[in-house]
Amino acid sequence: MKEIFASERGGPSGASGTPPAPAALAAKVRTLGPSMTRSMQRVAEAVAGDPAGCAALTVTGLAELTGTSEATVVRTARLLGYPGYRDLRLALAGLAAQQQSGRAPAITTDIAVDDPIADVVAKLAYDEQQTLADTAAGLDTVQLGAAVTALTTARRTDVYGVGASGLVAQDLTQKLLRIGLIAHAHSDPHLAVTNAVQLRAGDVAIAITHSGATGDVIEPLRVAFERGATTVAITGRPTGPVTQYADHVLTTSTARESELRPAAMSSRTGQLLVVDCLFVGVAQRTYEKAAPALSASYEALAHRHRS
């Protein structure tokens, strides 16, 4: 299906062709790790855990270290966004240099049931900061710019999300409405599909799903894609099923999962950053109209916030 639509619509734009910066490597490993084969995970975990040591290894040496094959090492490098192993080694060397620059050690302990509240605050704050940094480092600005362009000229925008992602969908539509754009958030899968049927070329549909496999979000995006709308996926799994119907893919990271904070709950931080980037980008390009609209909406609500 993806191949068929790719030939008709040009397909998802994919990566910009520029290898990720060294700082983005660890974020890429955390984001893509769950979707890798176990052998590729061993390679990814090795390079993220000891960038300096792995940077000194040949492709054969890294394959031997991880108990995999040279082909697996090369495939892992490419999945992480590098043309080949040589480019990955250069990124590892850069990452190692950054880690040796005297930065404070990371907090790595998960939240425990008996943690004091002060420790909970410190651990959550660190996780949130890391999630934002990982999302920013891994965000493809070419894809982001293309999505902003589509939103700026859209006749209307539909945003799909359920559960925690539904809250993010509402956040984005409220922001777009505040600057005078027509936008709707849909968490009911039936209404989402019903509205998607009405979309056409010149409209935008955005699906928000951390797993990339949420059927209630994928179905309306597929319908919008088939109707000719420009489609965007905001997901933590850039190889997930949702991307086969997305013209533009914006990848998010997520905080470390724990028993008290599964991915479905911790994914909102990265999603909200992407949503804010989209909104600010649109507001910049439509500033002459957006600024008065935002001011008018503020004035209309101001009396409700006065004592």
N, C-alpha and C positions, 0 to 999 in steps of 0.2 A: 504493500500500500504506500509506504513512504516513498519508494522509488518511483511509483507511478505519479504521485503528486509532485515529486521533485522535478520531474520532467515537464509538468504542466505549469508549475508555479515558480520554478527556479529553486525550490527546496529551501530548507532552513539555511540561513546564511553561514552558520557554523562559526568556527573561530576565525579571528582576524588574520591568522597566519603568522603572527608574532609570538615566539615562545614566551611562556610566562616568566615574569621577573623572579629572581631567586626568592624574594619574600613570599611569593605566591605558591611556592612548591609545597610547603607543609600544608597549606590550605587545600591545595588540589588533592593531596593524599587523603586528607580527612574527608573531603567531599566525595571523591570517586572511589575510595576504598571499599565501601559496602557493595559496589556493583562490579568489583573485579573478581577474577578467579582467585582461588586460594594461592596459587603459585605467584600470580601477579601481586597479590597483597603482600607476600613475603618480600618481594623486591621493593615495593613502595614503602613498607614499614622500615626496611633497612636504610633506604636513602633518607627518609625523614628522621630516623632515629640517630643516625651517625653520618651526616653529610660530609664531614671532613674525611672520615675513613673511606667512605664509598667513592669520593671524588678521586682518591688515589688508586682506585681499582680499574682494571680494564674490564671490558664487557665480559670476558671469560672469568675474571676474578670475582666479579659481582655475582655471576651465575653460580659459581662454585660456593660462594659464601651463603647464598640463599637456597641452595639445593634446587636450582631451577636450570633452565637452558638459556643460551645466548639469545635465542629467538624470543623467549619470554621477557628477558630484560629489555630488548629493543621494543617489543609491543607495549610494555609498561611505560617506557619513556615516551612513546608516541601518544598513548592514552593520556598521559599527564600534560601533553601539549608541546612536546619537543620533537623536532624532525628526526632526531636519532640520538644514540647514546652519548655521542660527543657533546651535543648541546646540553644534555642532562648533566654531564660531568661539570661543565662550565657553571651551570646553575648551582650545583652542589658546592663547588668551590666558593661561589659568591655567598651562598647561605652560610657556609662555615665561617667565612670572614665576618659576616654580620653577627653571628652568635658569639664570636670572640671579642666583640667590641665593648663588652662590659655591661650588657643589659642585665636587669634583675632576673633571677631565676623564676620560672613559671610556677604557678600553683597547680599541682597535678592531682591532689587528693579529691575524690568525689565527696559529695555531701553525704554525711552519715545521719542516721536517725537521731543519734544522741549529740550531734554537733551543737555547741552554743550558738545563739542567734548571731553573735558577732562574727563567728567563723562562716556562718551561712551567708551573711552579707558580703564578706570578703571573697568567698568562692564564687558566688553568683556574679559579683561585679567583675571579677577576672574573666569568667566565662563569657559574659556579655561583651566585654572589650575584645576578647579573642575572636568571638564570632563576627563582630563588626570588622575587625582587621582582616580576617580570612575572607569574608564576603567582598570587601573592597579590593583586596589583592587579586581575587579570582574573577572579578566582574569584567566581562568583555565590553569595553567602552564603545567599540564599533557597533556591537549589537544593541547596546543601550542607546546610542545616538540614533540608530535606525528606528527603534521603538518610539523614541521621543518624537521623531519626525512624523511617524504614523499617527501618534496621538494628537499632535499639533493640528493636523489637517483633517482629523476624523469627523465624520458627520455625527457619529455617536460611538460610545465605547461601552462594551459589556465586560464585566469582570466576574469570573467564576471562582468560587472557593467554598469549601465546607469545613466545619469544625473551626479549629484555630486559624486556618487559612481564610475562612470566611470573614473573620474579624479584620484581617489585612485587606481583603477585597473591599470591605466597607470603608476602611480608612482611605484607600486610594480614590474611590468614587466620591467621597465627601470632599477630598482635596480638589478634585477636578471640578466638581460642582461649584466650589467657592470661587473659582476663576472663570465661571461662565460657560463651562463645557458640559455637554450632555453625557452623563455617565450613569450606569446602573450596576449594582452589585447583586449577584444571584447566588444564593446558597441552597435554594430548592432545586433539585435536579430537573424536575419537570418544567418549572418555569424557565430554567436556564436554557433548555433545549427549545422550548416554545419561542423564546426571544431570539435565540441563535438563528432560527429559521428565517427571521426577518432581516438579518444582516446581509450586506452586499459589499461589493468593492467600494472602498472609501470609508468603511467602518473598521473598528478595531475590536478584537476579542482577546481578553487576557485570562489565562488560566493560572491559578496559584495552587501549587501542590508540592509539599516537601518531598514526598516519596516519588513523585512523577508517575504514579500508577493509580491515582484516585479516579475510578470509573465515572463518578458523578461529575467530575470536572473535565475529564477527557472527552466524554460524549458531546457536550455542547461546543467544545473547542473544535472537534472534528466537524460538526455541522457548520460552524462558522467558517472553517477553512474551506469546506466544499462550496459554500455560498460565495466565496471570493473575498471575504473580509481578511484584513491583515491580522495575523494571529501571533500572540506572544505567550511564552511559557516562563513563569518564574518558579524555579524548581531546585531542589537540592540534589537531584539526580539527572545530570545532563544527558544521560543515555537512557532515561526512562521512557516508557511508552508515550507520554504526553508530547514529547519532542517531535514525533513523526507528523504531528499536525501543527507545528509551530514554525512560523517564518523566522522568528527571532527567539533565542533562548537566553535567559538571564539566570545565571547560576548563583545560588545562595549557599552559605555554610550554616552550620548549626553548632550549638554549644555541645560540650561533652554530655553524652546521655548518662542517666543514672536511674535508679529505681524510682526516685522521687521526681525526676524530670526527664521523661522520654522525649524523643525527637519531635513528636507532634506538638509538644508544648514549647520546646526550646527553639523551634525553627522560626518563630515569629520575629526574633531580633534581626536576623539577616533579611527576611522578607520585607520588614518595615524600612530597612535601609534602602533596598532596591526601589520600593515604592516612593520614598522621599526623593531619590535620585531622578526617577521618572517625572515626578511632579515639578521639581525645581527646574528640570530641563525644559519642560513644557512652558512653565511660567516665564522662563527667560526668553523663549522664542515668541511668546505672545504677550510680552510685557505691557505694551500699550493698551491692550484690552484686559489683561489679567489683573493689573494693578488696580484699576478702578473697580472691577468686579469684586476683588478681594476686599477692598475698602468698603464697598457698599454692603457686602455680606456681614462685615464686622460691625458696621453701624446699625444694621438691622437687628443684630443680636445683643448689642452692647447694653441695652436697658435691662436685659435679663440677668446681667452679671453685676448690677449695681445694687447696693443695699438701700 
